[in-house]
Amino acid sequence: MTDSKEIKVKEKQEVTTPAEQTIPGLVFTPEVDIFETDKAITLLADIPGVKPEKLNIDLRDNILTITGDVDRLEAADEEFLTLEYETGRFYRQFTLSEVIDQTKIDAKLNLGVLRLSLPKVAKAAPRKIAITAG
């Protein structure tokens, strides 16, 4: 891993925008794993219960925002006896550095796990320099 951070977890801060304060229900921070190779950074986020149509990935001013809503499973003819699975919204932000090629970010959702591939720009990828004699 390099000394500079290509992706950083956004620091905790007070929510000041009215849109964030008016969202009803619980808001969860998804757990993430982040892996790095010479060519890309891969981010895995656990967002169980989020359907693709309820998932939003937004990139604005080098801030990558992941939001996803989980709806309660209710059937008209069923009565809940126990409710342990909480529903609400997943929300997480990351700051991307200039080494990420933001035009080539790829997202896949499979079995409640979001996989984001964040390729590095060609100039940021390490390479071996050939040495010639003479």
Beta strands, then each sheet from edge to edge (+ up, - down):
strand 1: 7-9
strand 2: 26-28
strand 3: 32-36
strand 4: 40-46
strand 5: 55-60
strand 6: 63-69
strand 7: 88-96
strand 8: 106-110
strand 9: 113-119
sheet 1: 1+ 7- 2-
sheet 2: 1+ 7- 6+ 5-
sheet 3: 3+ 4- 9+ 8-
end
